């Protein structure tokens, strides 16, 4: 099948590459000519495990192509995927200008039946708006489909190739048949393709992300309460996660959710509710709690150093909003860095993949280390902000010898409390007792 994918961000590039992997002829189009040239030369513009190998294989096999010419990309395509940004506007609602402008451009170019698939996360009613744009700009028959993505950064290729479900919103029978054929190779193990109307499909995406964000935030609230009550949130997590009505996933406490999806999707759904005179109280609380949670480590750090961070040097491990990605959009690390710099602290940072993105954003506001241990030298404390695997079993002797003080503030609960006591650290994490090894005790 001949496919066009408009937009080569995380969703677009993974979608295009994975569709080519099952034998389709895919052309990805992007207005950024420099980026297109890079991809044509075999350079993957994002870090996503497993993507590079598949990317190169399909270019070599002649199934994956890149262009900045929209007309060229869609000319022979049967299905056109739009994977365009929908950033939050000033009032929190999703900005649909990229989607609607692309729809107008496509409408003015097509000469035969096309299936127009919105992969972007869009508010309920967007399919109607896209349909109206096509009706205003062409007499050619099209089917407008909502097909939200459920890709997790860091495992996006696996999620696309082996989805737990595929959601397709369409009332067009021909489009349904084409998408059933297209997606058949990905659901051979029996996971469902769920067909529904366009509005339900659009809401499904927002509902899924908002529920997961709520689950994370609820666990962060439990973690904060655990500290006050002298409970251990790790034990609470195990206790409730064993209930299959709740499940084990998204129950790890930390320093708040970030990334390209959860923040803007929660905000957009709350805004959509407001526009329809519905007060979505839960989502408002989720956003408020998450905003506070992002800088909870700053408060802990400030308390330890008696509200005097001026001139203190801190090492930071982890900048990406989650491991296995270089994405720093809405990453808690950025909020923590901003807060610490405002209080006069000096920061040396390290991340396995996200360093260049932070450099592009922050410049020389912080110092960048070449390794996780280099960042520690003469630092007053270590802050762990992303749970990369390489941080889980570090050389604690190196940490002890490099840090000025054996002090760790862990926003991801990577280490065992008893072990940190044995090693002689002051160790403060989320929702657990503080280890103060100077006095050989846990502080409630």
Secondary structure by P-SEA (a helix, b strand, c coil): cbbbbccccaaaaaaaaaaaaaccbbbbbbcaaaaaaaaaaccccccccaaaaaaaaaaaacccccccccccccccccbbbbbccccccccccccaaaaaaaaaaaaaccccbbbbbcccccccaaaaaaaaaaaacccbbbbbbbbbbbccccaaaaaaacccccccccccaaaaaaaaaaaccccccccccccccaaaaaaaaaaaaaaaaaaaaaaaaaaaaaaaacccaaaaaaaaaacccccccccccccccccccaaaaaaaaaaaaaaacccaaaaaaaaaaaaaacaaaaaaaaaaaccccccbbbbbcccccccccccccccaaaaaaaaaaaabbbbbbbbcccaaaaaacccccbbbbcccccccccccbbbbccccccccccaaaaaaacccccbbbbccccccaaaaaaaccccccccbbbbccccccccc
